[in-house]
């Protein structure tokens, strides 16, 4: 239902680029707003971490990690263009002339300083340790709290040690730091998927504020050790206000939902860089914490959480889109931090950019020249891939290097996805052309889109198997039960009978595991494997599970959608931010050889907002809300800022700027 009392309001002044969110909201409400989120809202108990247990922390211009199992040890760090992945700072203590090590050594007896947990926040890593030994009639007992913070705007980090004497004895204490490793300079154009290698350049120098103290009974001492400097500045409070000032807070009595939502948001925050030498500020990296994938893949950036990312970026979303358009996506899949194109052509890049642009149009008046550029890039990318050999309507998207990078034959060449996404993208471009006056051949685009949808079903659907076939240039076909088939449903290419058959596979033993979804159905004997989980089975790329749930909500299957999403809620309790992929049949992820964080972790929150809560922004600026309540549970979303309006949702009740909309299953907020 539409509350007509909103329909005739004067439009507030449109957004001006580079005007801060705080300034805009102050203009609206007469005072600076209270930030909806604080850093402590994202605090994570390290005792709950599951593999990969390597925990990193970032500043927006650099990152650093702990030495796993230690209380004070510091591992590699990155501060582009500098890289020191093999840097190691170890700490030991001389206490009354006796050496106390911090090495997490196994075995019984006096093994040195013992780890006792800690807390991760986006801006720092705090660890706790204990030493408690009684020997020769003398008790030595002290606690150590280490705080590790990466520098912002300069290389390296600061390690602060707070040591507390817990005994009646006086102790003479000296901290013994030992630093190994070198740093090297890596051009910004070379930061791709693989992290930079071991440093081979200048040695790394430590500075400190003194390393010795006398600890009286129950006394404390604090030491600061850093690279280059022990001074600290942090942009994190401002960053959270900028990135999350429009994003609603969520409260719920559904176990695990709040934590999952916040961890999903944290996954986006740790990909947010404000390095002054990067092509955009902010720069949204695909990953980046461990030095790998400190680049922006079009598929990751636009293909998984376009609505939420656009909401977070505000006016900057157009800069992100333009930086990707500036790269040659006909031959590249990502941009390095300086904007240099990287890799090969990815079949999903064009559709992903259209998805992000469509999301941006919901809140911003886009220039028609931007839509024209997007059209040119999409058409050029289409021409990069050969027409199919039957009608020429579909595209042959090449081998695994252009698609899913599976390790066997399967989802290759003429495939249902992303041919179906291509149809969706053409329809979206026609819609954007109509709205902006870009003068694209809209009717032709819509006709082509319908032809593609028809041919996807005619050429590739196998009714006997109940699945899509992939066809090779020589006519060979593969029946690969890839999760990508559900993107055909999301793109609107499936007739009702095809959709119903596809949905039969969303069940345990096929695509559903107890802890998520499998990227290849477990019943697929030819293609299912458990070693390469993101696209080959036994788990999935982190964005795939919540995206499948969102697809099911959009298709009118709320019970099945919730059944998919709920299997991922454990992640909110066991990760500070979401990794590249995770298993579907056990909690955890591969311990090595994967990226430690991923921007597609935002898909969880995207699925909650646009699926569970049913918030649907439209390119004309309107907003419809159709909540999908969970039986026996409630959710409340407060403080969604959309086109300068404040929207709250509590169960079936929706308020806009404090005024409750008339009850109904669908609410509509018109554009201003």
C-alpha positions in Angstrom: 0.0 0.0 0.0 1.1 3.6 -0.7 0.8 6.3 2.0 -0.2 9.2 -0.3 0.8 11.7 2.4 4.4 11.2 1.2 3.8 11.5 -2.5 3.8 15.2 -2.9 6.7 16.3 -0.7 9.3 18.7 -2.0 12.6 17.0 -2.9 15.3 17.8 -0.5 18.6 19.0 -2.1 20.3 16.2 -4.0 23.5 14.8 -2.8 26.7 16.7 -3.6 29.8 14.6 -4.2 32.3 14.7 -1.4 29.9 16.1 1.1 30.1 13.9 4.2 27.2 11.8 5.4 27.4 13.5 8.8 27.0 16.9 7.2 24.0 15.8 5.2 22.3 14.2 8.2 23.0 17.3 10.3 21.3 19.4 7.7 18.3 17.1 7.8 17.9 16.8 11.6 19.6 19.9 12.9 22.3 18.1 14.9 25.0 15.6 14.3 23.4 12.1 14.3 24.4 9.4 16.8 26.4 6.8 15.0 24.3 3.6 14.6 27.4 1.4 15.2 30.5 1.5 17.4 33.7 -0.5 17.1 32.7 -2.6 20.1 29.6 -3.7 18.2 32.0 -5.8 16.0 34.2 -7.2 18.8 34.9 -10.9 18.4 36.0 -13.4 21.1 39.1 -15.1 19.7 38.4 -18.2 21.7 35.5 -18.9 19.3 37.5 -18.7 16.1 37.5 -21.8 13.8 39.9 -22.4 10.9 41.3 -20.5 9.2 42.5 -19.2 12.6 45.0 -16.7 11.2 43.5 -13.4 12.3 44.4 -10.1 10.6 43.5 -6.5 11.4 43.6 -3.5 9.0 43.8 0.3 9.2 42.6 1.2 5.6 46.2 1.7 4.4 47.8 -1.4 6.0 47.3 -4.7 7.6 49.1 -6.9 10.1 48.6 -10.4 11.7 49.4 -12.1 14.9 51.7 -15.1 15.3 49.1 -17.7 15.9 49.3 -19.3 19.4 51.3 -16.5 20.9 50.3 -13.7 23.3 52.5 -11.0 21.8 54.0 -12.3 18.6 53.5 -10.3 15.4 53.5 -11.9 11.9 53.6 -10.4 8.4 52.3 -7.0 7.5 51.4 -5.1 4.3 51.2 -1.3 3.7 51.1 -0.9 -0.1 53.4 -0.4 -1.8 55.5 -2.0 1.0 55.1 -5.7 1.8 56.7 -7.7 4.6 54.9 -11.1 4.6 57.9 -12.9 6.3 58.3 -10.3 9.0 58.3 -11.9 12.5 58.4 -10.1 15.8 58.8 -12.4 18.8 58.7 -11.3 22.4 60.3 -12.8 25.5 60.7 -11.5 29.0 63.6 -11.4 31.5 62.0 -11.6 35.0 64.5 -11.4 37.8 67.1 -12.7 35.4 65.0 -15.7 34.2 63.9 -15.9 30.6 60.1 -16.3 30.0 59.3 -17.2 26.4 56.1 -16.5 24.4 56.2 -19.4 22.0 53.0 -21.5 22.7 55.3 -24.5 23.3 53.5 -27.8 23.8 54.1 -30.0 26.9 53.6 -29.8 30.7 55.4 -27.8 33.2 56.9 -24.3 32.8 56.3 -23.6 29.1 56.5 -19.8 29.4 53.7 -17.3 28.8 50.4 -19.1 28.1 47.7 -17.7 25.8 44.4 -17.0 27.4 42.2 -15.6 24.7 41.6 -12.2 23.4 39.4 -9.9 21.3 39.4 -8.8 17.6 38.0 -5.4 16.6 38.2 -3.9 13.1 40.9 -1.5 14.4 43.0 -3.7 16.7 43.8 -7.2 18.1 43.9 -7.6 21.9 45.4 -10.8 23.4 45.7 -12.0 26.9 48.3 -14.2 28.5 49.2 -15.6 31.9 52.4 -16.7 33.7 51.9 -18.3 37.1 54.9 -20.4 38.5 55.9 -21.2 42.1 59.5 -22.3 42.4 61.9 -22.4 45.4 59.5 -20.8 47.7 58.8 -17.8 45.4 55.7 -17.1 43.4 56.0 -15.4 40.0 52.6 -14.4 38.7 51.8 -11.8 36.1 49.4 -11.2 33.3 50.1 -9.7 29.8 47.7 -7.9 27.6 49.0 -7.1 24.1 47.3 -4.7 21.7 48.3 -4.8 18.1 47.3 -1.9 15.8 48.4 -1.3 12.2 49.6 2.1 11.3 47.3 4.3 9.3 49.1 6.4 6.7 52.5 4.9 7.3 54.0 1.4 7.2 54.0 -1.1 10.1 52.3 -1.4 13.4 52.4 -0.6 17.1 52.4 -3.4 19.7 51.5 -2.2 23.2 52.2 -4.6 26.2 50.5 -4.0 29.5 52.0 -6.2 32.2 50.5 -6.6 35.6 52.2 -8.2 38.7 49.7 -10.4 40.5 52.0 -11.3 43.4 53.3 -9.7 46.6 56.9 -9.9 45.2 58.8 -7.1 43.4 60.0 -8.2 40.0 62.6 -6.7 37.7 61.3 -7.0 34.1 62.9 -6.5 30.7 61.1 -7.0 27.4 63.2 -8.7 24.8 61.8 -8.1 21.2 63.4 -9.9 18.3 62.5 -8.9 14.7 63.4 -10.8 11.6 62.5 -10.3 7.9 62.7 -7.6 5.4 60.3 -5.3 3.5 60.1 -4.9 -0.2 58.5 -2.4 -2.4 55.8 -3.8 -4.8 54.2 -1.4 -7.4 50.5 -0.9 -6.8 49.9 -2.4 -10.3 51.2 -5.8 -9.1 48.9 -6.4 -6.2 46.6 -9.2 -7.5 45.1 -12.4 -6.2 48.3 -13.8 -4.8 50.0 -12.0 -1.9 53.4 -10.4 -2.5 56.3 -12.8 -1.8 58.9 -12.6 0.9 60.6 -9.2 1.4 64.0 -8.8 -0.2 64.7 -5.1 0.3 65.5 -2.9 3.3 65.7 -4.3 6.9 62.9 -3.4 9.2 63.7 -1.2 12.2 62.0 -1.3 15.6 61.4 1.7 17.9 60.2 1.6 21.5 59.7 3.8 24.6 61.9 1.7 26.9 62.0 -2.0 27.6 62.7 -2.3 31.4 60.7 -1.6 34.5 60.5 -2.5 38.2 57.1 -4.1 39.1 56.2 -3.6 42.7 53.6 -5.8 44.3 50.4 -5.7 42.1 52.1 -3.0 40.0 51.7 -2.5 36.2 54.0 -1.4 33.4 53.2 -0.5 29.8 55.6 -0.8 26.8 55.1 0.3 23.2 57.1 -1.3 20.4 56.5 -0.2 16.8 57.9 0.0 13.3 59.1 3.5 12.5 56.9 5.1 15.2 54.8 4.3 18.3 52.3 7.1 17.5 48.8 6.0 16.5 46.0 7.6 14.5 42.9 5.7 13.6 40.2 6.6 11.1 37.9 3.8 12.2 35.2 5.8 14.0 34.8 8.1 10.9 34.9 5.1 8.6 32.1 3.3 10.4 30.0 6.4 10.4 30.7 6.8 6.6 30.1 3.2 5.7 27.3 2.3 8.0 25.6 5.6 8.7 22.7 4.6 6.3 22.7 0.9 7.1 20.0 -0.2 9.6 20.8 -1.9 12.9 19.2 -5.3 13.4 17.8 -6.9 16.6 16.2 -10.3 16.7 15.2 -13.1 19.0 16.3 -15.6 16.3 19.4 -17.3 17.7 22.5 -16.3 15.7 20.9 -13.9 13.3 22.2 -10.6 14.9 25.7 -12.0 15.1 25.6 -13.2 11.5 24.4 -9.8 10.3 27.1 -7.9 12.1 29.9 -10.3 10.9 28.6 -9.9 7.4 28.9 -6.1 7.7 32.4 -6.5 9.3 33.3 -8.5 6.2 32.6 -5.4 4.1 34.4 -3.0 6.5 37.7 -4.9 6.3 37.7 -4.6 2.5 37.4 -0.8 2.8 40.6 1.0 2.0 41.2 4.8 2.1 44.8 4.8 0.7 45.5 8.2 -0.9 47.4 6.6 -3.8 44.6 4.2 -4.8 42.5 4.8 -7.8 39.4 5.6 -5.7 38.8 6.6 -2.1 37.4 4.5 -0.7 38.7 1.5 -2.7 36.8 -1.7 -2.2 39.1 -4.7 -2.4 37.9 -8.2 -3.1 40.0 -9.3 0.0 43.2 -7.7 1.0 43.8 -8.4 4.6 46.5 -11.0 4.0 48.0 -9.1 1.0 46.1 -11.2 -1.5 43.3 -10.0 -3.7 44.0 -6.4 -2.8 42.3 -5.7 -6.1 38.8 -5.2 -7.2 37.1 -8.0 -9.2 34.0 -6.8 -11.0 32.2 -10.0 -10.2 32.8 -9.8 -6.4 32.2 -6.1 -6.1 29.0 -5.9 -8.1 27.7 -9.4 -8.3 26.9 -10.3 -4.7 25.7 -7.4 -2.5 25.1 -4.5 -4.9 22.3 -2.9 -3.0 24.0 -2.9 0.4 27.4 -1.9 -1.1 25.7 1.0 -2.9 24.1 2.1 0.4 27.4 1.9 2.2 29.3 3.8 -0.5 26.9 6.6 -1.0 28.0 9.1 -3.7 31.3 7.1 -4.0 29.6 4.2 -5.7 29.8 6.1 -9.0 33.6 6.4 -8.6 33.9 2.7 -8.1 31.8 1.9 -11.2 33.8 4.3 -13.3 37.1 2.9 -12.1 36.0 -0.6 -13.3 34.7 0.8 -16.6 38.1 2.4 -17.2 39.7 -1.1 -17.2 39.6 -3.2 -20.3 37.1 -5.8 -19.0 37.2 -7.5 -22.4 40.6 -8.8 -21.4 40.7 -8.3 -17.6 38.7 -9.4 -14.6 39.9 -7.0 -11.9 41.7 -3.7 -11.3 44.8 -3.3 -9.1 44.8 -0.6 -6.4 46.1 2.0 -9.0 43.4 1.0 -11.5 45.6 -1.2 -13.7 43.7 -4.1 -15.3 44.5 -7.6 -14.1 43.9 -11.2 -15.2 41.8 -12.5 -18.1 38.2 -11.8 -19.2 35.6 -13.1 -16.8 32.2 -14.0 -18.1 30.4 -12.5 -15.1 32.0 -9.1 -15.1 29.5 -7.2 -17.4 26.4 -8.4 -15.6 28.0 -7.6 -12.2 28.7 -4.0 -13.2 25.2 -3.6 -14.5 23.9 -4.9 -11.2 25.9 -2.4 -9.2 24.9 0.4 -11.5 21.2 -0.5 -11.2 21.5 -0.5 -7.4 23.2 2.9 -7.5 20.4 4.4 -9.7 18.0 3.7 -6.8 19.6 6.5 -4.7 21.4 8.6 -7.3 20.6 10.4 -10.5 23.0 8.9 -12.9 24.4 10.7 -15.9 23.3 9.2 -19.2 26.9 9.1 -20.4 27.7 6.6 -17.6 24.9 4.3 -18.9 26.2 4.7 -22.4 29.7 3.7 -21.3 28.3 0.7 -19.4 26.4 -0.4 -22.5 29.6 -0.1 -24.7 31.6 -2.2 -22.2 28.9 -4.9 -22.0 28.6 -5.1 -25.8 32.4 -5.2 -26.1 32.6 -8.0 -23.5 29.8 -9.9 -25.4 31.9 -9.7 -28.6 34.9 -11.1 -26.7 33.1 -14.4 -26.5 32.0 -16.4 -29.6 28.3 -16.8 -30.5 26.9 -20.3 -30.1 26.9 -22.6 -33.1 23.1 -23.1 -33.3 21.5 -19.7 -33.5 24.2 -17.3 -32.5 22.0 -15.9 -29.7 23.9 -17.5 -26.8 27.6 -17.0 -26.0 30.4 -19.5 -25.7 32.1 -18.3 -22.5 35.2 -20.3 -22.9 36.9 -22.6 -20.5 37.3 -22.7 -16.8 39.7 -19.7 -16.8 36.8 -17.5 -17.9 34.2 -19.1 -15.7 34.4 -21.0 -12.4 38.0 -22.3 -12.4 36.7 -25.8 -11.6 39.5 -28.5 -11.9 37.7 -30.8 -14.2 35.5 -30.6 -17.3 32.0 -29.3 -16.5 30.5 -25.9 -16.4 32.2 -24.5 -19.6 31.6 -23.0 -23.0 27.8 -22.6 -23.8 26.4 -22.5 -20.3 23.0 -21.4 -18.9 24.8 -19.0 -16.5 26.0 -16.4 -17.3 23.9 -16.4 -20.5 20.8 -15.9 -18.4 22.5 -13.0 -16.5 23.3 -11.5 -19.9 19.6 -11.3 -20.6 18.9 -9.7 -17.3 21.6 -7.2 -17.9 20.2 -6.2 -21.3 16.8 -5.6 -19.7 18.4 -3.6 -16.9 20.3 -1.4 -19.4 17.0 -0.8 -21.3 15.4 0.3 -18.0 18.3 2.5 -17.1 18.3 4.1 -20.5 14.6 4.9 -20.2 15.2 6.5 -16.8 18.3 8.5 -17.6 17.7 9.4 -21.2 20.8 7.6 -22.4 19.1 6.9 -25.8 20.2 3.2 -25.9 18.3 0.9 -28.3 16.0 -0.1 -25.5 13.5 -2.1 -27.6 16.3 -4.0 -29.3 17.9 -4.8 -25.9 14.6 -6.2 -24.5 14.0 -8.3 -27.6 17.5 -9.7 -27.4 17.0 -10.5 -23.7 13.9 -12.4 -24.4 15.6 -14.4 -27.2 18.4 -15.3 -24.9 16.0 -16.5 -22.2 14.2 -18.6 -24.8 17.4 -20.2 -26.1 18.8 -20.9 -22.7 15.9 -23.2 -22.1 15.6 -24.6 -25.6 19.3 -25.4 -26.1 20.5 -26.2 -22.6 17.7 -27.5 -20.5 17.6 -31.3 -20.2 14.1 -32.3 -19.0 15.0 -35.9 -18.4 17.9 -35.0 -16.1 16.1 -32.0 -14.7 19.2 -29.8 -15.1 21.1 -27.6 -17.5 23.7 -29.1 -19.9 26.9 -27.3 -20.9 27.8 -27.6 -24.6 31.4 -27.7 -25.9 32.3 -26.4 -29.4 32.5 -29.9 -30.8 29.1 -30.8 -29.5 30.2 -32.7 -26.4 27.9 -31.9 -23.4 28.4 -32.1 -19.7 25.7 -32.3 -17.0 27.5 -30.5 -14.2 25.3 -29.8 -11.1 26.7 -26.4 -10.4 25.1 -24.0 -8.0 25.3 -21.4 -10.9 22.2 -23.0 -12.3 20.1 -21.2 -9.7 21.3 -17.9 -11.1 19.2 -18.8 -14.2 16.2 -18.8 -11.9 17.3 -15.5 -10.3 17.7 -13.9 -13.8 14.1 -14.7 -14.7 14.8 -17.2 -17.4 13.0 -20.2 -16.0 9.5 -21.2 -16.9 7.4 -22.5 -13.9 8.1 -26.2 -14.7 11.8 -25.6 -15.0 11.9 -23.6 -11.8 10.0 -26.3 -9.9 12.4 -29.0 -11.1 15.4 -26.9 -10.1 14.1 -26.3 -6.6 13.8 -30.1 -6.0 17.6 -30.1 -5.8 17.6 -27.6 -2.9 17.7 -30.3 -0.2 20.1 -32.2 2.0 22.2 -34.7 0.2 22.2 -32.6 -2.9 23.0 -28.8 -2.5 22.3 -28.5 1.3 24.7 -29.4 4.0 24.3 -28.8 7.7 26.6 -25.8 7.7 25.9 -24.3 4.3 25.5 -25.1 0.6 27.7 -27.1 -1.8 28.9 -25.4 -4.9 28.4 -28.7 -6.8 25.6 -31.1 -5.8 26.8 -34.0 -3.7 25.0 -36.4 -6.0 27.1 -35.4 -9.0 29.6 -38.2 -9.1 31.5 -36.7 -12.1 32.1 -33.2 -10.8 31.7 -33.2 -7.0 35.0 -33.0 -5.0 35.9 -31.7 -1.5 39.4 -30.2 -2.0 38.5 -27.1 -4.0 35.3 -26.1 -2.2 34.5 -22.7 -3.6 33.2 -23.9 -7.0 33.7 -27.7 -7.0 31.7 -29.1 -4.0 31.9 -29.8 -0.3 31.4 -26.1 0.5 31.0 -22.9 -1.5 32.3 -19.4 -2.1 31.0 -17.4 0.8 28.5 -15.3 -1.2 26.8 -18.3 -2.8 24.7 -19.6 0.1 23.1 -16.3 1.1 22.6 -15.5 -2.6 20.7 -18.7 -3.1 18.5 -17.8 -0.1 17.9 -14.4 -1.6 17.0 -16.0 -5.0 14.5 -18.2 -3.2 12.9 -15.3 -1.4 12.6 -13.4 -4.7 11.0 -16.4 -6.3 8.3 -16.7 -3.6 9.8 -19.6 -1.6 10.3 -18.0 1.9 10.4 -21.3 3.9 13.0 -22.8 1.7 14.9 -19.5 1.6 15.1 -19.4 5.4 16.1 -23.1 5.5 19.1 -22.2 3.3 20.1 -19.0 5.2 19.8 -20.5 8.7 22.5 -23.1 7.9 25.0 -20.2 7.7 24.2 -18.5 11.0 26.9 -20.4 12.9 29.5 -18.3 11.0 28.5 -15.2 13.0 29.7 -16.9 16.2 33.0 -18.3 14.8 34.5 -15.7 12.4 35.4 -12.0 13.0 34.9 -11.6 9.2 34.0 -14.2 6.6 36.6 -16.1 4.6 36.7 -16.7 0.9 34.8 -20.0 1.2 33.7 -22.5 3.9 32.7 -26.1 4.2 29.0 -27.1 4.0 29.2 -30.3 6.1 31.3 -29.1 9.0 32.0 -25.7 10.6 35.2 -24.2 9.3 37.1 -23.4 6.1 40.4 -24.6 4.6 43.3 -23.6 6.9 45.6 -22.4 4.1 45.8 -21.4 0.4 42.6 -19.3 0.5 42.0 -15.6 1.0 41.3 -14.8 4.7 38.5 -12.3 4.0 36.1 -11.6 1.1 33.9 -8.7 0.1 31.2 -11.2 -0.8 30.7 -11.7 2.9 28.4 -8.8 2.6 25.9 -11.1 0.8 24.6 -12.3 4.2 23.4 -8.9 5.2 22.2 -8.2 1.6 20.1 -11.4 1.9 18.6 -10.4 5.2 17.8 -6.8 4.1 16.4 -7.5 0.6 15.2 -11.1 1.2 14.1 -11.7 4.7 13.1 -8.1 5.3 11.9 -7.7 1.7 13.4 -4.2 1.1 13.5 -3.6 -2.6 15.0 -0.4 -4.0 14.1 0.4 -7.6 16.0 2.5 -10.1 13.3 5.1 -10.3 14.0 5.9 -6.6 10.9 4.1 -5.2 11.2 1.5 -2.5 8.9 -1.4 -1.8 9.0 -3.4 1.4 7.5 -6.9 1.7 8.7 -8.6 4.9 9.1 -12.4 5.0 8.5 -13.3 8.6 10.1 -16.3 10.2 7.7 -18.4 12.2 8.4 -18.1 15.9 10.9 -15.3 15.4 10.9 -11.5 15.1 13.3 -9.0 13.6 13.6 -5.3 13.9 15.5 -3.0 11.6 16.1 0.6 12.7 17.7 3.5 10.9 17.7 2.6 7.2 18.5 5.9 5.5 17.1 5.9 1.9 16.9 9.1 -0.1 17.1 11.1 3.1 14.2 9.2 4.7 14.5 7.2 7.8 12.8 3.8 7.6 12.2 1.4 10.5 10.7 -2.1 10.2 9.5 -4.1 13.2 7.8 -7.3 12.1 5.0 -6.3 9.8 5.1 -2.7 10.9 6.9 -0.1 8.7 7.5 3.5 9.6 8.9 6.3 7.4 10.2 9.4 9.2 8.4 8.3 12.3 5.0 7.9 10.6 3.5 4.4 10.4 2.5 3.2 6.9 -1.0 1.6 6.5 -0.9 -2.1 7.2 -0.6 -4.5 4.3 1.7 -7.2 3.0 3.5 -4.8 0.7 4.5 -1.2 1.5 5.6 1.4 -1.0 7.7 4.5 -0.5 7.6 6.7 -3.6 10.6 8.5 -4.9 11.3 12.1 -4.0 
